Amino acid sequence: MDLGLQEVAQAKERLDLATFVAERNGVVLFVGAEKGNRVMEGSRLIVVGSDSDWR
């Protein structure tokens, strides 16, 4: 198998096993990447905020 395809398969497996943790319950306010975008380490991907003030 091509080395590039192996790396993609490994990255997909790591993502499937990943756990995303937020500091609190809430709603997603911002998504910083779209499918196909390259993301660098430390990039803000998801912002979660409280919906308690939305009344």
N, CA, C and O atoms as a Maestro MAE file, in Angstrom:
{
 s_m_m2io_version
 :::
 2.0.0
}

f_m_ct {
 s_m_title
 :::
 protein
 m_atom[220] {
  # First column is atom index #
  i_m_mmod_type
  r_m_x_coord
  r_m_y_coord
  r_m_z_coord
  i_m_residue_number
  s_m_chain_name
  s_m_pdb_residue_name
  s_m_pdb_atom_name
  i_m_atomic_number
  :::
  1 25 0.856 -1.180 0.000 1 A "MET " " N  " 7
  2 3 0.000 0.000 0.000 1 A "MET " " CA " 6
  3 2 0.900 1.241 0.000 1 A "MET " " C  " 6
  4 15 1.952 1.254 0.638 1 A "MET " " O  " 8
  5 25 0.492 2.239 -0.692 2 A "ASP " " N  " 7
  6 3 1.223 3.496 -0.760 2 A "ASP " " CA " 6
  7 2 1.344 4.130 0.626 2 A "ASP " " C  " 6
  8 15 0.394 4.107 1.409 2 A "ASP " " O  " 8
  9 25 2.507 4.691 0.924 3 A "LEU " " N  " 7
  10 3 2.753 5.301 2.243 3 A "LEU " " CA " 6
  11 2 1.732 6.386 2.556 3 A "LEU " " C  " 6
  12 15 1.265 6.480 3.691 3 A "LEU " " O  " 8
  13 25 1.377 7.205 1.575 4 A "GLY " " N  " 7
  14 3 0.392 8.264 1.798 4 A "GLY " " CA " 6
  15 2 -0.962 7.711 2.205 4 A "GLY " " C  " 6
  16 15 -1.619 8.256 3.091 4 A "GLY " " O  " 8
  17 25 -1.381 6.626 1.557 5 A "LEU " " N  " 7
  18 3 -2.669 6.011 1.898 5 A "LEU " " CA " 6
  19 2 -2.635 5.414 3.298 5 A "LEU " " C  " 6
  20 15 -3.629 5.466 4.022 5 A "LEU " " O  " 8
  21 25 -1.490 4.844 3.683 6 A "GLN " " N  " 7
  22 3 -1.359 4.315 5.041 6 A "GLN " " CA " 6
  23 2 -1.481 5.428 6.076 6 A "GLN " " C  " 6
  24 15 -2.136 5.252 7.103 6 A "GLN " " O  " 8
  25 25 -0.855 6.570 5.813 7 A "GLU " " N  " 7
  26 3 -0.929 7.685 6.755 7 A "GLU " " CA " 6
  27 2 -2.348 8.218 6.869 7 A "GLU " " C  " 6
  28 15 -2.792 8.570 7.962 7 A "GLU " " O  " 8
  29 25 -3.058 8.279 5.762 8 A "VAL " " N  " 7
  30 3 -4.453 8.733 5.800 8 A "VAL " " CA " 6
  31 2 -5.294 7.753 6.620 8 A "VAL " " C  " 6
  32 15 -6.114 8.176 7.435 8 A "VAL " " O  " 8
  33 25 -5.100 6.468 6.414 9 A "ALA " " N  " 7
  34 3 -5.852 5.462 7.165 9 A "ALA " " CA " 6
  35 2 -5.563 5.569 8.663 9 A "ALA " " C  " 6
  36 15 -6.472 5.448 9.484 9 A "ALA " " O  " 8
  37 25 -4.301 5.796 9.015 10 A "GLN " " N  " 7
  38 3 -3.945 5.941 10.430 10 A "GLN " " CA " 6
  39 2 -4.566 7.197 11.027 10 A "GLN " " C  " 6
  40 15 -5.044 7.172 12.161 10 A "GLN " " O  " 8
  41 25 -4.561 8.283 10.282 11 A "ALA " " N  " 7
  42 3 -5.160 9.531 10.783 11 A "ALA " " CA " 6
  43 2 -6.656 9.358 10.999 11 A "ALA " " C  " 6
  44 15 -7.192 9.827 12.002 11 A "ALA " " O  " 8
  45 25 -7.338 8.689 10.070 12 A "LYS " " N  " 7
  46 3 -8.774 8.441 10.232 12 A "LYS " " CA " 6
  47 2 -9.050 7.585 11.459 12 A "LYS " " C  " 6
  48 15 -10.007 7.832 12.194 12 A "LYS " " O  " 8
  49 25 -8.212 6.581 11.678 13 A "GLU " " N  " 7
  50 3 -8.386 5.721 12.854 13 A "GLU " " CA " 6
  51 2 -8.202 6.513 14.144 13 A "GLU " " C  " 6
  52 15 -8.977 6.348 15.086 13 A "GLU " " O  " 8
  53 25 -7.176 7.379 14.196 14 A "ARG " " N  " 7
  54 3 -6.948 8.199 15.397 14 A "ARG " " CA " 6
  55 2 -8.125 9.142 15.639 14 A "ARG " " C  " 6
  56 15 -8.521 9.358 16.784 14 A "ARG " " O  " 8
  57 25 -8.677 9.696 14.580 15 A "LEU " " N  " 7
  58 3 -9.820 10.597 14.727 15 A "LEU " " CA " 6
  59 2 -11.043 9.842 15.228 15 A "LEU " " C  " 6
  60 15 -11.791 10.351 16.063 15 A "LEU " " O  " 8
  61 25 -11.248 8.640 14.727 16 A "ASP " " N  " 7
  62 3 -12.376 7.827 15.196 16 A "ASP " " CA " 6
  63 2 -12.260 7.508 16.680 16 A "ASP " " C  " 6
  64 15 -13.274 7.361 17.362 16 A "ASP " " O  " 8
  65 25 -11.039 7.399 17.186 17 A "LEU " " N  " 7
  66 3 -10.812 7.070 18.593 17 A "LEU " " CA " 6
  67 2 -10.738 8.307 19.489 17 A "LEU " " C  " 6
  68 15 -10.681 8.183 20.712 17 A "LEU " " O  " 8
  69 25 -10.739 9.487 18.894 18 A "ALA " " N  " 7
  70 3 -10.558 10.730 19.649 18 A "ALA " " CA " 6
  71 2 -11.790 11.045 20.500 18 A "ALA " " C  " 6
  72 15 -12.918 10.700 20.149 18 A "ALA " " O  " 8
  73 25 -11.540 11.700 21.609 19 A "THR " " N  " 7
  74 3 -12.597 12.188 22.482 19 A "THR " " CA " 6
  75 2 -12.486 13.706 22.536 19 A "THR " " C  " 6
  76 15 -11.418 14.246 22.822 19 A "THR " " O  " 8
  77 25 -13.576 14.381 22.266 20 A "PHE " " N  " 7
  78 3 -13.598 15.828 22.330 20 A "PHE " " CA " 6
  79 2 -14.288 16.236 23.616 20 A "PHE " " C  " 6
  80 15 -15.391 15.775 23.912 20 A "PHE " " O  " 8
  81 25 -13.636 17.104 24.383 21 A "VAL " " N  " 7
  82 3 -14.136 17.489 25.695 21 A "VAL " " CA " 6
  83 2 -14.321 18.999 25.736 21 A "VAL " " C  " 6
  84 15 -13.437 19.753 25.327 21 A "VAL " " O  " 8
  85 25 -15.478 19.437 26.233 22 A "ALA " " N  " 7
  86 3 -15.751 20.861 26.403 22 A "ALA " " CA " 6
  87 2 -15.744 21.185 27.895 22 A "ALA " " C  " 6
  88 15 -16.026 20.324 28.729 22 A "ALA " " O  " 8
  89 25 -15.422 22.424 28.216 23 A "GLU " " N  " 7
  90 3 -15.385 22.850 29.617 23 A "GLU " " CA " 6
  91 2 -16.760 22.875 30.255 23 A "GLU " " C  " 6
  92 15 -16.883 22.771 31.476 23 A "GLU " " O  " 8
  93 25 -17.792 23.013 29.441 24 A "ARG " " N  " 7
  94 3 -19.148 23.095 29.978 24 A "ARG " " CA " 6
  95 2 -20.145 22.638 28.912 24 A "ARG " " C  " 6
  96 15 -19.796 22.480 27.743 24 A "ARG " " O  " 8
  97 25 -21.386 22.430 29.338 25 A "ASN " " N  " 7
  98 3 -22.444 22.104 28.391 25 A "ASN " " CA " 6
  99 2 -22.807 23.362 27.616 25 A "ASN " " C  " 6
  100 15 -22.642 24.474 28.117 25 A "ASN " " O  " 8
  101 25 -23.292 23.192 26.422 26 A "GLY " " N  " 7
  102 3 -23.684 24.352 25.643 26 A "GLY " " CA " 6
  103 2 -23.937 23.994 24.195 26 A "GLY " " C  " 6
  104 15 -24.224 22.845 23.859 26 A "GLY " " O  " 8
  105 25 -23.827 24.980 23.361 27 A "VAL " " N  " 7
  106 3 -24.046 24.807 21.929 27 A "VAL " " CA " 6
  107 2 -22.778 25.213 21.180 27 A "VAL " " C  " 6
  108 15 -21.979 26.010 21.670 27 A "VAL " " O  " 8
  109 25 -22.613 24.653 19.994 28 A "VAL " " N  " 7
  110 3 -21.462 25.002 19.166 28 A "VAL " " CA " 6
  111 2 -21.724 26.369 18.538 28 A "VAL " " C  " 6
  112 15 -22.714 26.560 17.833 28 A "VAL " " O  " 8
  113 25 -20.818 27.320 18.805 29 A "LEU " " N  " 7
  114 3 -20.945 28.673 18.271 29 A "LEU " " CA " 6
  115 2 -20.087 28.900 17.038 29 A "LEU " " C  " 6
  116 15 -20.393 29.758 16.210 29 A "LEU " " O  " 8
  117 25 -19.013 28.130 16.917 30 A "PHE " " N  " 7
  118 3 -18.053 28.370 15.848 30 A "PHE " " CA " 6
  119 2 -17.387 27.058 15.463 30 A "PHE " " C  " 6
  120 15 -17.003 26.270 16.327 30 A "PHE " " O  " 8
  121 25 -17.255 26.831 14.178 31 A "VAL " " N  " 7
  122 3 -16.493 25.692 13.660 31 A "VAL " " CA " 6
  123 2 -15.409 26.272 12.768 31 A "VAL " " C  " 6
  124 15 -15.710 26.948 11.784 31 A "VAL " " O  " 8
  125 25 -14.148 26.014 13.105 32 A "GLY " " N  " 7
  126 3 -13.030 26.672 12.440 32 A "GLY " " CA " 6
  127 2 -12.428 25.954 11.267 32 A "GLY " " C  " 6
  128 15 -11.436 26.428 10.713 32 A "GLY " " O  " 8
  129 25 -12.978 24.838 10.861 33 A "ALA " " N  " 7
  130 3 -12.433 24.129 9.704 33 A "ALA " " CA " 6
  131 2 -13.565 23.428 8.966 33 A "ALA " " C  " 6
  132 15 -14.602 23.099 9.541 33 A "ALA " " O  " 8
  133 25 -13.341 23.215 7.707 34 A "GLU " " N  " 7
  134 3 -14.308 22.492 6.893 34 A "GLU " " CA " 6
  135 2 -13.648 21.244 6.350 34 A "GLU " " C  " 6
  136 15 -12.422 21.134 6.352 34 A "GLU " " O  " 8
  137 25 -14.445 20.311 5.887 35 A "LYS " " N  " 7
  138 3 -13.929 19.073 5.332 35 A "LYS " " CA " 6
  139 2 -12.921 19.399 4.230 35 A "LYS " " C  " 6
  140 15 -13.191 20.190 3.326 35 A "LYS " " O  " 8
  141 25 -11.772 18.774 4.331 36 A "GLY " " N  " 7
  142 3 -10.733 18.988 3.330 36 A "GLY " " CA " 6
  143 2 -9.705 20.039 3.704 36 A "GLY " " C  " 6
  144 15 -8.648 20.111 3.079 36 A "GLY " " O  " 8
  145 25 -9.992 20.864 4.721 37 A "ASN " " N  " 7
  146 3 -9.033 21.876 5.167 37 A "ASN " " CA " 6
  147 2 -7.918 21.232 5.968 37 A "ASN " " C  " 6
  148 15 -8.157 20.298 6.733 37 A "ASN " " O  " 8
  149 25 -6.717 21.721 5.798 38 A "ARG " " N  " 7
  150 3 -5.599 21.282 6.623 38 A "ARG " " CA " 6
  151 2 -5.642 22.077 7.925 38 A "ARG " " C  " 6
  152 15 -5.833 23.293 7.910 38 A "ARG " " O  " 8
  153 25 -5.468 21.396 9.029 39 A "VAL " " N  " 7
  154 3 -5.533 22.032 10.345 39 A "VAL " " CA " 6
  155 2 -4.198 21.843 11.052 39 A "VAL " " C  " 6
  156 15 -3.675 20.731 11.127 39 A "VAL " " O  " 8
  157 25 -3.664 22.918 11.558 40 A "MET " " N  " 7
  158 3 -2.394 22.861 12.272 40 A "MET " " CA " 6
  159 2 -2.644 22.642 13.762 40 A "MET " " C  " 6
  160 15 -3.697 23.010 14.282 40 A "MET " " O  " 8
  161 25 -1.683 22.050 14.436 41 A "GLU " " N  " 7
  162 3 -1.776 21.819 15.869 41 A "GLU " " CA " 6
  163 2 -2.005 23.150 16.589 41 A "GLU " " C  " 6
  164 15 -1.361 24.151 16.275 41 A "GLU " " O  " 8
  165 25 -2.914 23.152 17.541 42 A "GLY " " N  " 7
  166 3 -3.213 24.357 18.305 42 A "GLY " " CA " 6
  167 2 -4.297 25.227 17.692 42 A "GLY " " C  " 6
  168 15 -4.691 26.233 18.281 42 A "GLY " " O  " 8
  169 25 -4.785 24.849 16.510 43 A "SER " " N  " 7
  170 3 -5.840 25.630 15.863 43 A "SER " " CA " 6
  171 2 -7.152 25.487 16.628 43 A "SER " " C  " 6
  172 15 -7.473 24.410 17.131 43 A "SER " " O  " 8
  173 25 -7.893 26.562 16.710 44 A "ARG " " N  " 7
  174 3 -9.208 26.517 17.351 44 A "ARG " " CA " 6
  175 2 -10.178 25.918 16.343 44 A "ARG " " C  " 6
  176 15 -10.373 26.464 15.258 44 A "ARG " " O  " 8
  177 25 -10.782 24.795 16.705 45 A "LEU " " N  " 7
  178 3 -11.688 24.112 15.792 45 A "LEU " " CA " 6
  179 2 -13.147 24.307 16.148 45 A "LEU " " C  " 6
  180 15 -13.986 24.507 15.270 45 A "LEU " " O  " 8
  181 25 -13.449 24.248 17.432 46 A "ILE " " N  " 7
  182 3 -14.838 24.342 17.876 46 A "ILE " " CA " 6
  183 2 -14.907 25.272 19.080 46 A "ILE " " C  " 6
  184 15 -14.095 25.172 20.000 46 A "ILE " " O  " 8
  185 25 -15.884 26.178 19.069 47 A "VAL " " N  " 7
  186 3 -16.130 27.040 20.228 47 A "VAL " " CA " 6
  187 2 -17.524 26.676 20.751 47 A "VAL " " C  " 6
  188 15 -18.508 26.685 20.013 47 A "VAL " " O  " 8
  189 25 -17.573 26.359 22.039 48 A "VAL " " N  " 7
  190 3 -18.837 25.997 22.682 48 A "VAL " " CA " 6
  191 2 -19.216 27.117 23.633 48 A "VAL " " C  " 6
  192 15 -18.377 27.592 24.399 48 A "VAL " " O  " 8
  193 25 -20.477 27.545 23.591 49 A "GLY " " N  " 7
  194 3 -20.953 28.605 24.474 49 A "GLY " " CA " 6
  195 2 -22.256 28.207 25.144 49 A "GLY " " C  " 6
  196 15 -22.904 27.234 24.758 49 A "GLY " " O  " 8
  197 25 -22.615 28.964 26.132 50 A "SER " " N  " 7
  198 3 -23.844 28.704 26.879 50 A "SER " " CA " 6
  199 2 -25.033 29.306 26.143 50 A "SER " " C  " 6
  200 15 -24.953 30.400 25.586 50 A "SER " " O  " 8
  201 25 -26.133 28.569 26.155 51 A "ASP " " N  " 7
  202 3 -27.367 29.092 25.556 51 A "ASP " " CA " 6
  203 2 -28.345 29.563 26.631 51 A "ASP " " C  " 6
  204 15 -29.509 29.820 26.323 51 A "ASP " " O  " 8
  205 25 -27.903 29.681 27.879 52 A "SER " " N  " 7
  206 3 -28.798 30.055 28.982 52 A "SER " " CA " 6
  207 2 -29.297 31.494 28.867 52 A "SER " " C  " 6
  208 15 -30.350 31.817 29.416 52 A "SER " " O  " 8
  209 25 -28.572 32.359 28.173 53 A "ASP " " N  " 7
  210 3 -28.978 33.766 28.030 53 A "ASP " " CA " 6
  211 2 -29.863 34.019 26.814 53 A "ASP " " C  " 6
  212 15 -30.249 35.162 26.570 53 A "ASP " " O  " 8
  213 25 -30.187 32.998 26.056 54 A "TRP " " N  " 7
  214 3 -30.962 33.157 24.823 54 A "TRP " " CA " 6
  215 2 -32.452 32.998 25.100 54 A "TRP " " C  " 6
  216 15 -33.046 32.005 24.679 54 A "TRP " " O  " 8
  217 25 -33.051 33.916 25.772 55 A "ARG " " N  " 7
  218 3 -34.484 33.829 26.070 55 A "ARG " " CA " 6
  219 2 -35.179 35.086 25.635 55 A "ARG " " C  " 6
  220 15 -36.392 35.210 25.799 55 A "ARG " " O  " 8
  :::
 }
 m_bond[219] {
  # First column is bond index #
  i_m_from
  i_m_to
  i_m_order
  :::
  1 1 2 1
  2 2 3 1
  3 3 4 2
  4 3 5 1
  5 5 6 1
  6 6 7 1
  7 7 8 2
  8 7 9 1
  9 9 10 1
  10 10 11 1
  11 11 12 2
  12 11 13 1
  13 13 14 1
  14 14 15 1
  15 15 16 2
  16 15 17 1
  17 17 18 1
  18 18 19 1
  19 19 20 2
  20 19 21 1
  21 21 22 1
  22 22 23 1
  23 23 24 2
  24 23 25 1
  25 25 26 1
  26 26 27 1
  27 27 28 2
  28 27 29 1
  29 29 30 1
  30 30 31 1
  31 31 32 2
  32 31 33 1
  33 33 34 1
  34 34 35 1
  35 35 36 2
  36 35 37 1
  37 37 38 1
  38 38 39 1
  39 39 40 2
  40 39 41 1
  41 41 42 1
  42 42 43 1
  43 43 44 2
  44 43 45 1
  45 45 46 1
  46 46 47 1
  47 47 48 2
  48 47 49 1
  49 49 50 1
  50 50 51 1
  51 51 52 2
  52 51 53 1
  53 53 54 1
  54 54 55 1
  55 55 56 2
  56 55 57 1
  57 57 58 1
  58 58 59 1
  59 59 60 2
  60 59 61 1
  61 61 62 1
  62 62 63 1
  63 63 64 2
  64 63 65 1
  65 65 66 1
  66 66 67 1
  67 67 68 2
  68 67 69 1
  69 69 70 1
  70 70 71 1
  71 71 72 2
  72 71 73 1
  73 73 74 1
  74 74 75 1
  75 75 76 2
  76 75 77 1
  77 77 78 1
  78 78 79 1
  79 79 80 2
  80 79 81 1
  81 81 82 1
  82 82 83 1
  83 83 84 2
  84 83 85 1
  85 85 86 1
  86 86 87 1
  87 87 88 2
  88 87 89 1
  89 89 90 1
  90 90 91 1
  91 91 92 2
  92 91 93 1
  93 93 94 1
  94 94 95 1
  95 95 96 2
  96 95 97 1
  97 97 98 1
  98 98 99 1
  99 99 100 2
  100 99 101 1
  101 101 102 1
  102 102 103 1
  103 103 104 2
  104 103 105 1
  105 105 106 1
  106 106 107 1
  107 107 108 2
  108 107 109 1
  109 109 110 1
  110 110 111 1
  111 111 112 2
  112 111 113 1
  113 113 114 1
  114 114 115 1
  115 115 116 2
  116 115 117 1
  117 117 118 1
  118 118 119 1
  119 119 120 2
  120 119 121 1
  121 121 122 1
  122 122 123 1
  123 123 124 2
  124 123 125 1
  125 125 126 1
  126 126 127 1
  127 127 128 2
  128 127 129 1
  129 129 130 1
  130 130 131 1
  131 131 132 2
  132 131 133 1
  133 133 134 1
  134 134 135 1
  135 135 136 2
  136 135 137 1
  137 137 138 1
  138 138 139 1
  139 139 140 2
  140 139 141 1
  141 141 142 1
  142 142 143 1
  143 143 144 2
  144 143 145 1
  145 145 146 1
  146 146 147 1
  147 147 148 2
  148 147 149 1
  149 149 150 1
  150 150 151 1
  151 151 152 2
  152 151 153 1
  153 153 154 1
  154 154 155 1
  155 155 156 2
  156 155 157 1
  157 157 158 1
  158 158 159 1
  159 159 160 2
  160 159 161 1
  161 161 162 1
  162 162 163 1
  163 163 164 2
  164 163 165 1
  165 165 166 1
  166 166 167 1
  167 167 168 2
  168 167 169 1
  169 169 170 1
  170 170 171 1
  171 171 172 2
  172 171 173 1
  173 173 174 1
  174 174 175 1
  175 175 176 2
  176 175 177 1
  177 177 178 1
  178 178 179 1
  179 179 180 2
  180 179 181 1
  181 181 182 1
  182 182 183 1
  183 183 184 2
  184 183 185 1
  185 185 186 1
  186 186 187 1
  187 187 188 2
  188 187 189 1
  189 189 190 1
  190 190 191 1
  191 191 192 2
  192 191 193 1
  193 193 194 1
  194 194 195 1
  195 195 196 2
  196 195 197 1
  197 197 198 1
  198 198 199 1
  199 199 200 2
  200 199 201 1
  201 201 202 1
  202 202 203 1
  203 203 204 2
  204 203 205 1
  205 205 206 1
  206 206 207 1
  207 207 208 2
  208 207 209 1
  209 209 210 1
  210 210 211 1
  211 211 212 2
  212 211 213 1
  213 213 214 1
  214 214 215 1
  215 215 216 2
  216 215 217 1
  217 217 218 1
  218 218 219 1
  219 219 220 2
  :::
 }
}
